[in-house]
Amino acid sequence: MDTTSSRQKLIDALRNAPPEMRAKLDSLKRIGADLSRRTDLVWHMLLQSMSGMGNNRGYTRLILNEANYRQVAWETLKTLPRSERLAHIHSALAAATVRMPRQKAHWLTENYDRIEQMGGVAAALNRMRSLQGRMAKLAFFRQFVGIGDKYGRNIWMDLCDPDFRDSIAIDVRLQKMYALLGVPTKNYELAEAAMLDIASEAGLTGWELDRLLFHFPDHFLAAVGTSVVRKREPNESGQPAKTEEQIALNSEQQQTVNVVERWNRIYQAFEIKHRNTRNWHTKAEYARAMLRNFNGCIPLAVIVDGKQRKALSERLFNKPNDFNYVTYVLCMAVCRGALRRDGESLVIGDPGQLQPGR
């Protein structure tokens, strides 16, 4: 496969995109501005993400259908007893033909509770609007169940947030395009960097490239010399075989589960042994550097993933990928009350607890 040729063909097609595509981008910016004014924004963006996860049909039939949407609106759910909420959400998702309605109903129910714990939609919105920087903003939505790297970025991109002007939400529905371009989708950061290089050469922002490829995939696939073929063949059991979208979606969900499980094992181990404060003065300095670096929220995935931990360790402490220089000090900070778990993130609690000798 000549990925260099495909890449240049795509860049040429992007540079010569027809006027209706620019009009679509302008429309999406207006939609983003309208979304940003919603008082139930946090809940709405979670609904929007879940509805379109894996298939846009759910988005059309849940978010764009007023009657169906009313069933899962915050104001409607607030009137229901907690014991009835899960079944109600599941029924509404199934009626709107949202994919994986049972799983998503569980996620949304848990996320509803999480917003309530923040003080409700208004308090959650205030917290969201107070965030500074990409990392803190990503961590905010990644704390919600079912939201990973892709949807964490996509939410802010839907809102046209300036911190995500040069972002790509790597989408499983564009796997064929990535393959033609030789983009390494197994590593999110490398995939995003590769696509941002293409955007730059085409004179676009990452946001513009992402939205064009998502909304006009057939046009750009044709430009690089291929077409979209969508079919599902039955497997040996007579059931439709899993599509690439489903496989990739399941993989992302499992990665999320694995990150949390691995952190829990690490934390439990250190909670038992946290009285070992040898060289605690130095370790406390490392912990404080970590808190400053992450500006309030630390995604667990960064700590658990070996490559990210190595880069972080080298950048902050000029040390190799030494477990003690990153994970150990954060576990100690959790045990001492300087950090608390919030979903898939660590949130700064009381940094004063990191004073040596305490």
Backbone hydrogen bonds, N-H to C=O, Kabsch-Sander energy under -0.5 kcal/mol:
donor,donor_aa,acceptor,acceptor_aa,energy
3,T,1,M,-1.4
6,S,2,D,-1.9
7,R,3,T,-2.5
8,Q,4,T,-2.1
9,K,5,S,-2.3
10,L,6,S,-2.2
11,I,7,R,-2.2
12,D,8,Q,-2.5
13,A,9,K,-2.2
14,L,10,L,-2.5
15,R,11,I,-2.3
16,N,12,D,-1.4
17,A,14,L,-1.3
21,M,18,P,-1.6
22,R,18,P,-1.0
23,A,19,P,-2.2
24,K,20,E,-1.7
25,L,21,M,-2.0
26,D,22,R,-2.1
27,S,23,A,-2.2
28,L,24,K,-2.4
29,K,25,L,-1.9
30,R,26,D,-1.8
31,I,27,S,-2.3
32,G,28,L,-2.4
33,A,29,K,-2.0
34,D,30,R,-2.1
35,L,31,I,-2.7
36,S,32,G,-2.0
37,R,33,A,-0.6
37,R,34,D,-1.0
38,R,35,L,-2.2
41,L,38,R,-0.8
44,H,40,D,-2.7
45,M,41,L,-2.7
46,L,42,V,-1.6
47,L,43,W,-2.4
48,Q,44,H,-2.9
49,S,45,M,-2.2
50,M,46,L,-2.5
51,S,47,L,-2.6
52,G,48,Q,-1.6
53,M,49,S,-0.7
53,M,50,M,-0.6
54,G,52,G,-0.6
58,G,55,N,-0.9
59,Y,55,N,-0.5
60,T,56,N,-2.2
61,R,57,R,-2.3
62,L,58,G,-1.6
63,I,58,G,-0.5
63,I,59,Y,-1.2
64,L,59,Y,-1.6
66,E,64,L,-0.8
69,Y,65,N,-3.0
70,R,66,E,-2.1
71,Q,67,A,-0.8
71,Q,68,N,-0.8
72,V,68,N,-0.6
72,V,69,Y,-1.5
73,A,69,Y,-0.7
73,A,70,R,-0.5
77,L,73,A,-2.4
78,K,74,W,-2.2
79,T,75,E,-0.5
79,T,76,T,-1.2
80,L,77,L,-1.5
84,E,81,P,-1.9
85,R,81,P,-0.7
85,R,82,R,-0.9
86,L,82,R,-0.6
88,H,84,E,-2.0
89,I,85,R,-2.7
90,H,86,L,-2.5
91,S,87,A,-2.3
92,A,88,H,-2.2
93,L,89,I,-2.6
94,A,90,H,-2.6
95,A,91,S,-2.2
96,A,92,A,-1.4
97,T,94,A,-1.6
98,V,93,L,-2.5
104,K,100,M,-2.6
105,A,101,P,-2.0
106,H,102,R,-1.7
107,W,103,Q,-2.1
108,L,104,K,-3.0
109,T,105,A,-2.3
110,E,106,H,-2.3
111,N,107,W,-2.6
112,Y,108,L,-2.5
113,D,109,T,-2.0
114,R,110,E,-1.9
115,I,111,N,-2.2
116,E,112,Y,-2.3
117,Q,113,D,-2.2
118,M,114,R,-1.0
119,G,115,I,-0.6
119,G,116,E,-1.4
120,G,115,I,-2.5
124,A,120,G,-2.5
125,L,121,V,-2.3
126,N,122,A,-2.2
127,R,123,A,-2.2
128,M,124,A,-2.5
129,R,125,L,-2.7
130,S,126,N,-1.0
131,L,128,M,-1.1
137,K,133,G,-1.9
138,L,134,R,-3.0
139,A,135,M,-2.5
140,F,136,A,-1.8
141,F,137,K,-1.4
142,R,138,L,-2.2
143,Q,139,A,-1.0
143,Q,140,F,-0.5
144,F,141,F,-1.4
147,I,144,F,-1.7
148,G,146,G,-0.7
152,G,148,G,-2.5
153,R,149,D,-2.0
154,N,150,K,-2.6
155,I,151,Y,-2.1
156,W,152,G,-0.9
157,M,153,R,-2.3
158,D,154,N,-2.8
159,L,155,I,-1.3
160,C,157,M,-1.4
161,D,156,W,-2.5
164,F,161,D,-2.1
165,R,162,P,-1.3
167,S,164,F,-0.8
170,I,168,I,-1.1
174,L,171,D,-2.0
175,Q,172,V,-1.4
178,Y,174,L,-2.3
179,A,175,Q,-2.5
180,L,176,K,-2.2
181,L,177,M,-1.7
182,G,178,Y,-0.8
182,G,179,A,-0.7
183,V,178,Y,-2.6
185,T,183,V,-1.5
187,N,184,P,-1.4
188,Y,186,K,-0.6
191,A,187,N,-2.5
192,E,188,Y,-2.7
193,A,189,E,-2.3
194,A,190,L,-2.4
195,M,191,A,-2.1
196,L,192,E,-2.4
197,D,193,A,-1.8
198,I,194,A,-1.4
199,A,195,M,-2.3
200,S,196,L,-2.4
201,E,197,D,-2.1
202,A,198,I,-1.7
203,G,200,S,-1.2
204,L,199,A,-3.1
207,W,165,R,-2.5
209,L,205,T,-2.2
210,D,206,G,-2.7
211,R,207,W,-2.5
212,L,208,E,-2.2
213,L,209,L,-2.4
214,F,210,D,-2.0
215,H,211,R,-2.4
216,F,212,L,-2.1
220,F,216,F,-1.7
221,L,217,P,-2.5
222,A,218,D,-2.3
223,A,219,H,-1.5
224,V,220,F,-1.3
225,G,222,A,-1.1
226,T,221,L,-2.5
230,R,228,V,-0.5
231,K,229,V,-0.6
235,N,239,Q,-3.3
238,G,235,N,-2.0
241,A,233,E,-2.4
247,I,243,T,-2.2
248,A,244,E,-2.6
249,L,245,E,-2.7
250,N,246,Q,-3.0
251,S,247,I,-2.1
252,E,248,A,-2.3
253,Q,249,L,-2.3
254,Q,250,N,-2.3
255,Q,251,S,-2.3
256,T,252,E,-1.9
257,V,253,Q,-2.2
258,N,254,Q,-2.8
259,V,255,Q,-2.3
260,V,256,T,-1.9
261,E,257,V,-2.6
262,R,258,N,-2.8
263,W,259,V,-2.3
264,N,260,V,-2.6
265,R,261,E,-2.0
266,I,262,R,-2.1
267,Y,263,W,-3.3
268,Q,264,N,-2.7
269,A,265,R,-1.9
270,F,266,I,-2.1
271,E,267,Y,-2.5
272,I,268,Q,-1.4
273,K,269,A,-1.1
274,H,270,F,-0.8
276,N,273,K,-2.0
277,T,275,R,-1.3
280,W,277,T,-1.9
283,K,279,N,-2.0
284,A,280,W,-3.0
285,E,281,H,-1.5
286,Y,282,T,-2.0
287,A,283,K,-2.5
288,R,284,A,-2.5
289,A,285,E,-2.0
290,M,286,Y,-2.1
291,L,287,A,-2.2
292,R,288,R,-2.2
293,N,289,A,-2.3
294,F,290,M,-2.1
295,N,291,L,-0.7
295,N,292,R,-0.6
296,G,291,L,-0.8
297,C,294,F,-1.5
298,I,346,L,-2.7
300,L,344,E,-3.0
302,V,299,P,-1.1
303,I,299,P,-0.9
303,I,300,L,-0.5
304,V,300,L,-2.4
305,D,301,A,-2.3
309,R,305,D,-2.5
310,K,306,G,-2.4
311,A,307,K,-2.2
312,L,308,Q,-2.3
313,S,309,R,-2.8
314,E,310,K,-2.4
315,R,311,A,-2.2
316,L,312,L,-2.7
317,F,313,S,-2.2
318,N,314,E,-1.0
319,K,313,S,-1.2
322,D,320,P,-2.9
323,F,321,N,-0.6
325,Y,322,D,-1.4
326,V,322,D,-0.5
326,V,323,F,-1.2
327,T,323,F,-0.8
328,Y,323,F,-1.5
329,V,324,N,-0.7
330,L,326,V,-1.5
331,C,327,T,-2.4
332,M,328,Y,-2.4
333,A,329,V,-1.9
334,V,330,L,-2.2
335,C,331,C,-2.6
336,R,332,M,-2.1
337,G,334,V,-1.1
338,A,333,A,-2.2
339,L,333,A,-1.4
340,R,347,V,-2.0
342,D,345,S,-2.8
345,S,342,D,-1.3
346,L,298,I,-2.1
347,V,340,R,-2.7
348,I,296,G,-1.9
349,G,338,A,-3.7
350,D,337,G,-1.3
353,Q,350,D,-2.2
354,L,351,P,-2.2
355,Q,352,G,-1.5
358,R,355,Q,-1.9
